[in-house]
Amino acid sequence: MATRTSHLLLVLGSFLTGLVLFLAVFLYATGQFGSARSGATIGGPFTLTDQNGKPITDADLKGKPFLVFFGYTHCPDVCPTTLFNVSEVMRALGPDADRTRALFITVDPDRDTPAVLKDYLANFDPHLIGATADQKTLDVVEKEYRVFTQKEPTGKDGDYSMDHSALVYLMDKQGRFVAPFKLDKSPQDAAKELRKYM
């Protein structure tokens, strides 16, 4: 009986340890761990180049709530789907779309030049802004936003894909992280959510 009780306690202890670790990782990844101590833990200052070849900084986006998404133009599915959904939200906002921004930051600067981004974003709502930079600069921005990226060779003439986080970040007017912006709802409901921060 004592052995059985010890075994149950060991299993329960392991489960609780795993649960605590899971919650800690979740809170860290969403920027909620330690936020009372250190303020916003996702996002930060940056200077990038937009699709028109002009500098764009975090200060340029402040004053309006904005969305941030990391991806790349050669992405076969997640990126175009996400950008389409963000475009639908912008359309659902109507004139209020001018009161917000949406920033698409590439994780593939070798291929995603400003000209490539401009051509690619022509397929989506004009409120979307593309941004790129050298790899060193992007590494810093990705770290600030806790973005995972990894180049994956495809074995075809040096071609590759980019594994990356697919979170859409909702930032408030001061450029502080609010929460992941959910696109698994109607564009009208998502637009209603975004209006709360205008």
C-alpha positions in Angstrom: 0.0 0.0 0.0 2.8 2.4 0.9 4.6 1.6 -2.4 1.4 2.4 -4.3 0.9 5.6 -2.4 4.5 6.6 -3.1 4.0 5.9 -6.8 0.8 8.0 -6.9 2.6 10.9 -5.2 5.5 10.6 -7.6 3.2 10.7 -10.6 1.2 13.6 -9.2 4.4 15.5 -8.4 5.7 15.0 -11.9 2.4 16.1 -13.4 2.4 19.3 -11.3 6.0 20.1 -12.1 5.2 19.7 -15.8 2.1 21.9 -15.4 4.2 24.6 -13.7 6.8 24.5 -16.4 4.2 24.6 -19.1 2.6 27.7 -17.6 5.9 29.4 -17.1 6.8 28.9 -20.7 3.4 30.0 -21.9 3.5 33.2 -19.8 7.1 33.9 -20.9 6.2 33.5 -24.6 3.1 35.7 -24.4 5.0 38.4 -22.5 3.0 38.1 -19.3 5.7 36.6 -17.1 7.3 39.4 -15.0 5.3 42.1 -16.8 4.4 43.8 -13.6 8.1 44.1 -12.8 9.5 45.2 -16.2 6.7 46.6 -18.2 6.1 45.4 -21.8 8.2 42.4 -22.5 7.3 42.0 -26.2 8.2 44.6 -28.8 10.7 47.4 -28.6 12.4 50.1 -30.7 13.4 49.4 -34.3 14.5 51.1 -37.5 13.6 49.1 -40.6 13.1 49.9 -44.3 9.6 49.8 -45.7 8.5 48.6 -49.1 9.1 52.0 -50.6 12.7 52.0 -49.5 12.1 54.6 -46.8 13.0 54.2 -43.1 10.2 53.2 -40.7 10.6 53.1 -36.9 8.5 52.1 -34.0 7.9 55.8 -33.3 6.2 56.1 -36.7 3.6 53.6 -35.6 2.8 55.1 -32.2 -0.4 57.1 -31.8 -2.5 54.3 -33.4 -3.0 50.7 -32.4 -1.1 48.4 -34.8 -0.7 44.8 -35.8 2.7 43.1 -36.3 3.2 39.9 -38.2 6.5 38.2 -39.2 6.7 36.1 -42.3 8.2 36.0 -45.8 7.0 36.4 -49.4 8.0 32.8 -50.5 5.8 31.4 -47.7 3.4 28.9 -49.3 0.4 29.1 -47.0 0.5 30.7 -43.5 1.8 34.1 -44.6 -0.6 34.8 -47.5 -3.5 33.4 -45.5 -2.7 35.6 -42.5 -2.2 38.7 -44.7 -5.4 38.0 -46.5 -7.3 37.8 -43.1 -5.7 41.0 -41.9 -6.7 42.7 -45.2 -10.3 41.5 -44.6 -10.2 43.0 -41.1 -9.0 46.3 -42.6 -11.8 46.2 -45.1 -14.3 45.5 -42.4 -13.0 48.6 -40.5 -14.0 50.8 -43.4 -12.8 54.4 -42.8 -11.5 53.4 -39.3 -8.7 51.4 -41.1 -7.0 54.8 -41.3 -6.8 54.8 -37.5 -4.7 51.7 -37.3 -1.7 50.1 -39.0 -0.5 46.6 -39.9 3.2 45.8 -40.2 4.5 42.7 -42.1 8.2 42.2 -41.1 10.1 39.7 -43.3 12.2 36.9 -41.8 13.9 36.4 -45.1 15.9 39.6 -45.9 18.1 37.9 -48.5 15.1 37.5 -50.9 12.6 40.1 -49.5 14.0 43.4 -50.8 11.8 46.5 -50.5 10.8 46.0 -54.2 9.8 42.4 -53.7 7.8 43.3 -50.6 6.1 46.1 -52.6 5.1 43.8 -55.4 3.9 41.1 -52.9 1.8 43.5 -50.8 0.1 44.8 -53.9 -2.1 41.7 -53.5 -3.4 42.8 -50.1 -5.0 45.8 -48.4 -3.0 49.0 -48.9 -2.9 49.6 -45.2 -0.4 46.8 -44.8 3.2 48.0 -44.5 6.1 45.7 -45.5 9.5 46.0 -43.7 12.9 44.6 -44.0 16.5 45.2 -42.9 19.9 43.5 -42.7 19.9 40.2 -40.9 21.7 41.6 -37.8 18.9 44.3 -37.3 16.2 41.7 -37.9 17.7 39.4 -35.4 17.3 42.1 -32.7 13.7 42.8 -33.7 12.9 39.1 -33.7 14.3 38.8 -30.3 12.3 41.7 -29.0 9.1 40.1 -30.3 10.2 36.6 -29.2 9.9 35.3 -32.8 11.3 31.9 -33.7 12.9 31.6 -37.2 15.0 28.9 -38.8 16.2 28.4 -42.4 15.3 25.0 -43.8 17.1 23.9 -47.0 14.7 22.2 -49.4 17.5 20.5 -51.4 16.5 22.1 -54.7 19.2 24.3 -56.2 20.0 26.0 -52.9 16.4 26.9 -52.3 15.1 27.0 -48.8 12.0 27.7 -46.7 11.8 29.6 -43.4 10.2 28.1 -40.3 8.8 30.9 -38.2 6.4 31.9 -35.5 3.0 32.8 -36.9 1.6 35.0 -34.2 -0.1 38.4 -35.0 0.8 40.9 -32.3 -1.7 43.5 -31.2 0.2 46.7 -30.0 -1.6 49.6 -28.4 -1.2 53.3 -29.2 2.0 53.5 -27.1 3.5 50.6 -28.9 3.0 48.2 -26.0 2.0 44.6 -26.5 -1.6 43.9 -25.7 -2.2 40.3 -26.7 -2.1 37.9 -29.7 -4.6 39.2 -32.2 -7.0 36.4 -33.1 -8.1 36.0 -36.7 -10.1 32.8 -36.2 -13.4 34.9 -36.2 -15.3 36.9 -38.7 -13.6 40.0 -40.1 -16.4 42.1 -38.5 -15.8 40.6 -35.0 -12.0 41.1 -35.4 -12.5 44.7 -36.5 -14.8 45.3 -33.5 -12.0 44.0 -31.2 -9.4 46.2 -32.9 -11.7 49.3 -32.5 -11.5 49.0 -28.8 -7.9 50.2 -28.9 -8.4 53.2 -31.2 
